[in-house]
């Protein structure tokens, strides 16, 4: 496994692989790797001749009041984990490499970045799409791997790659969960033991919603009300949103029909956790 | 020469050329081709194995009050001209091909899009960078050819391709002029015979500025004042701006030093004309 920090060196390595006819798969991450990331790397390995993983805590997707400085960084551990999963190249750029002096360009996806997490994180997705576009232009992968835990991010990136005609296939893989159901996230590290126990209510509330829909419930308002009630009952988490939206447009629905995303964001102390499920109704 | 309207077909043709090791050069245009465009095609032919020219009047770069509907379109003539210059592929997409239903993504370059033409055309460059990014992702050229007449556009596109790491080289070729000095532009067709005669003052005023700088003038205010005076004296054109700016940052300068752009925009009836010169002081 090679660790490359320089764009020109990375391009050289990738051009050589491409010339040999290797299909290139790409997993962008902010490091602090967990089984969610590793499952993307495994799929990438299986489906491509060369697997590139980027590790870059992207300042552009954090607001000044958010946890950019506190975000966990553990390079040594990440490198070991990626090596074990037979990743070919880790791209580990500096902030100056990605945002040099006089950097001025940002990508905005309208509408679908303003809802759900966009309400409390107004410039977050602009930072995400900008860095992903840059990474796509640097790596030029055939396939991009994303995790469903960041459901809105997946929808936004897919919209961006489609709209801007990036020649890449976007694959979204299922959320990987702890044994008790909590979605894996680098931010789980912020939880106190008590918060960690309480946070299991998030997925429990989504599973309950799935059951209620399976039993015939079609009113979005009732489903979200029941999710909110369970979260309040079983935890001290501060609910930011609970929403039933169309899975492609992220527009709110009143009646559950078709391809639906039920998504939520809840704060437990310093940790802002998100989770979601997709339903075909 | 092939005329291709479909993105998938274009990609197929380009992938085949790329496999044969052909270097791909790209000239984006809005059609109504003149010698300025044709000089870009000639350079592209000389320097690449395959020359792609796009013809697309991009609605995203016109404001509702501008001349999108009136902008001259002459497909047959354009095709003949491109064929004569041995262009390999004309990409002639429909508006729906470039901006399908539910299109949501735009690229913003900050600062340098707000000055000069950006004052009177606030969303213009957003439309330009967005369509150019799309075309770059569709064509994946090795070299992109632009004309210096649109000096700010060249600076903005270069900033965008650098910032977003597009793997393309940007080449800017000199403005091609009519015998009497008027910069070639598709919008010259809007001029009445009288306006056409008067419009020669634009380049005359820039040449005068160059001479004054050669003779030692270094005060930007004096240079722009003299340009304005000559334009007012010799024409009925309504001056939108005359500015001396740093060639890379487009920031106004008080003293002419280093790499300087002197740029102007003047309205003659329906036609908004621009012109510029670069100086090394």
Interface residues (C-beta under 8 A of the other chain):
Chain A: X7 X11 X102 X103 X104 X105 X106 X107 X108 X109 X110 X111 X112 X129 X130 X133 X134 X137 X138 X140 X159 X160 X163 X164 X165 X166 X167 X249
Chain B: X7 X11 X102 X103 X104 X105 X106 X107 X108 X109 X110 X111 X112 X129 X130 X133 X134 X137 X138 X140 X159 X160 X163 X164 X165 X166 X167 X249
